[in-house]
Amino acid sequence: MSAQHTGWQELRCKMEPIKREQVIAKYLSRTLDSQSVEEFEGHYLGCDECFDELRVSEHMASELRTSKLAWKQAEGVSVLQFRGAATLTHSAAELDELRREVLEQSDSRVIIDLGRVTKIDSAGLGQLMSCYSHLVRNQGTMKIVNVMPEVKKVMDMTGISSLIGTFRDEQEALNSFRN
């Protein structure tokens, strides 16, 4: 019996919640051995309560994997772009994801493409400044490209566009890193 398989005979609804979640996580990430998968499916797929728990966990995992941001590297610079229409407002999920992505990365040169951002408020401006400050403190820099007219107007009114380099497109911003 494998180490991963130990304790599987007790796989029942009464299993400790944390252990149950660990088992579900291993199942969803496909890291269980074939015998454990068979036993897991035999119980979870036959027990309505456990099956519902599995479905909820699967949905949550799917949501976590669905990022609203795409990263790519261009000429040694990280370029961040929103995958679809986005707002950088107080209650927007994109705002938290943007902050997390920039603050948790070790990249020091970042371009943020705002071409799909249709609205920004003080919270969004604050997060852009937080990202910019973080990069500058770590000897890096941040540039912004493809700013929509409505967003540019707000950035100009607050003076942020004069502090953070704002460029028409990605190539123009990449060229500015060479100067």
Secondary structure as a PSIPRED ss2 file (coil, helix, strand):
# PSIPRED VFORMAT (PSIPRED V4.0)

   1 M C   1.000  0.000  0.000
   2 S C   1.000  0.000  0.000
   3 A C   1.000  0.000  0.000
   4 Q C   1.000  0.000  0.000
   5 H C   1.000  0.000  0.000
   6 T C   1.000  0.000  0.000
   7 G C   1.000  0.000  0.000
   8 W H   0.000  1.000  0.000
   9 Q H   0.000  1.000  0.000
  10 E H   0.000  1.000  0.000
  11 L C   1.000  0.000  0.000
  12 R C   1.000  0.000  0.000
  13 C C   1.000  0.000  0.000
  14 K C   1.000  0.000  0.000
  15 M C   1.000  0.000  0.000
  16 E C   1.000  0.000  0.000
  17 P H   0.000  1.000  0.000
  18 I H   0.000  1.000  0.000
  19 K H   0.000  1.000  0.000
  20 R H   0.000  1.000  0.000
  21 E H   0.000  1.000  0.000
  22 Q H   0.000  1.000  0.000
  23 V H   0.000  1.000  0.000
  24 I H   0.000  1.000  0.000
  25 A H   0.000  1.000  0.000
  26 K H   0.000  1.000  0.000
  27 Y H   0.000  1.000  0.000
  28 L H   0.000  1.000  0.000
  29 S C   1.000  0.000  0.000
  30 R C   1.000  0.000  0.000
  31 T C   1.000  0.000  0.000
  32 L C   1.000  0.000  0.000
  33 D C   1.000  0.000  0.000
  34 S H   0.000  1.000  0.000
  35 Q H   0.000  1.000  0.000
  36 S H   0.000  1.000  0.000
  37 V H   0.000  1.000  0.000
  38 E H   0.000  1.000  0.000
  39 E H   0.000  1.000  0.000
  40 F H   0.000  1.000  0.000
  41 E H   0.000  1.000  0.000
  42 G H   0.000  1.000  0.000
  43 H H   0.000  1.000  0.000
  44 Y H   0.000  1.000  0.000
  45 L C   1.000  0.000  0.000
  46 G C   1.000  0.000  0.000
  47 C C   1.000  0.000  0.000
  48 D H   0.000  1.000  0.000
  49 E H   0.000  1.000  0.000
  50 C H   0.000  1.000  0.000
  51 F H   0.000  1.000  0.000
  52 D H   0.000  1.000  0.000
  53 E H   0.000  1.000  0.000
  54 L H   0.000  1.000  0.000
  55 R H   0.000  1.000  0.000
  56 V H   0.000  1.000  0.000
  57 S H   0.000  1.000  0.000
  58 E H   0.000  1.000  0.000
  59 H H   0.000  1.000  0.000
  60 M H   0.000  1.000  0.000
  61 A H   0.000  1.000  0.000
  62 S H   0.000  1.000  0.000
  63 E H   0.000  1.000  0.000
  64 L H   0.000  1.000  0.000
  65 R H   0.000  1.000  0.000
  66 T C   1.000  0.000  0.000
  67 S C   1.000  0.000  0.000
  68 K C   1.000  0.000  0.000
  69 L E   0.000  0.000  1.000
  70 A E   0.000  0.000  1.000
  71 W E   0.000  0.000  1.000
  72 K E   0.000  0.000  1.000
  73 Q E   0.000  0.000  1.000
  74 A E   0.000  0.000  1.000
  75 E C   1.000  0.000  0.000
  76 G C   1.000  0.000  0.000
  77 V E   0.000  0.000  1.000
  78 S E   0.000  0.000  1.000
  79 V E   0.000  0.000  1.000
  80 L E   0.000  0.000  1.000
  81 Q E   0.000  0.000  1.000
  82 F E   0.000  0.000  1.000
  83 R C   1.000  0.000  0.000
  84 G C   1.000  0.000  0.000
  85 A C   1.000  0.000  0.000
  86 A E   0.000  0.000  1.000
  87 T E   0.000  0.000  1.000
  88 L E   0.000  0.000  1.000
  89 T C   1.000  0.000  0.000
  90 H C   1.000  0.000  0.000
  91 S C   1.000  0.000  0.000
  92 A C   1.000  0.000  0.000
  93 A H   0.000  1.000  0.000
  94 E H   0.000  1.000  0.000
  95 L H   0.000  1.000  0.000
  96 D H   0.000  1.000  0.000
  97 E H   0.000  1.000  0.000
  98 L H   0.000  1.000  0.000
  99 R H   0.000  1.000  0.000
 100 R H   0.000  1.000  0.000
 101 E H   0.000  1.000  0.000
 102 V H   0.000  1.000  0.000
 103 L H   0.000  1.000  0.000
 104 E H   0.000  1.000  0.000
 105 Q C   1.000  0.000  0.000
 106 S C   1.000  0.000  0.000
 107 D C   1.000  0.000  0.000
 108 S C   1.000  0.000  0.000
 109 R E   0.000  0.000  1.000
 110 V E   0.000  0.000  1.000
 111 I E   0.000  0.000  1.000
 112 I E   0.000  0.000  1.000
 113 D E   0.000  0.000  1.000
 114 L C   1.000  0.000  0.000
 115 G C   1.000  0.000  0.000
 116 R C   1.000  0.000  0.000
 117 V E   0.000  0.000  1.000
 118 T E   0.000  0.000  1.000
 119 K E   0.000  0.000  1.000
 120 I E   0.000  0.000  1.000
 121 D C   1.000  0.000  0.000
 122 S H   0.000  1.000  0.000
 123 A H   0.000  1.000  0.000
 124 G H   0.000  1.000  0.000
 125 L H   0.000  1.000  0.000
 126 G H   0.000  1.000  0.000
 127 Q H   0.000  1.000  0.000
 128 L H   0.000  1.000  0.000
 129 M H   0.000  1.000  0.000
 130 S H   0.000  1.000  0.000
 131 C H   0.000  1.000  0.000
 132 Y H   0.000  1.000  0.000
 133 S H   0.000  1.000  0.000
 134 H H   0.000  1.000  0.000
 135 L H   0.000  1.000  0.000
 136 V H   0.000  1.000  0.000
 137 R H   0.000  1.000  0.000
 138 N C   1.000  0.000  0.000
 139 Q C   1.000  0.000  0.000
 140 G C   1.000  0.000  0.000
 141 T E   0.000  0.000  1.000
 142 M E   0.000  0.000  1.000
 143 K E   0.000  0.000  1.000
 144 I E   0.000  0.000  1.000
 145 V E   0.000  0.000  1.000
 146 N C   1.000  0.000  0.000
 147 V C   1.000  0.000  0.000
 148 M C   1.000  0.000  0.000
 149 P H   0.000  1.000  0.000
 150 E H   0.000  1.000  0.000
 151 V H   0.000  1.000  0.000
 152 K H   0.000  1.000  0.000
 153 K H   0.000  1.000  0.000
 154 V H   0.000  1.000  0.000
 155 M H   0.000  1.000  0.000
 156 D H   0.000  1.000  0.000
 157 M H   0.000  1.000  0.000
 158 T H   0.000  1.000  0.000
 159 G C   1.000  0.000  0.000
 160 I H   0.000  1.000  0.000
 161 S H   0.000  1.000  0.000
 162 S H   0.000  1.000  0.000
 163 L H   0.000  1.000  0.000
 164 I C   1.000  0.000  0.000
 165 G E   0.000  0.000  1.000
 166 T E   0.000  0.000  1.000
 167 F E   0.000  0.000  1.000
 168 R C   1.000  0.000  0.000
 169 D C   1.000  0.000  0.000
 170 E H   0.000  1.000  0.000
 171 Q H   0.000  1.000  0.000
 172 E H   0.000  1.000  0.000
 173 A H   0.000  1.000  0.000
 174 L H   0.000  1.000  0.000
 175 N H   0.000  1.000  0.000
 176 S H   0.000  1.000  0.000
 177 F H   0.000  1.000  0.000
 178 R H   0.000  1.000  0.000
 179 N C   1.000  0.000  0.000
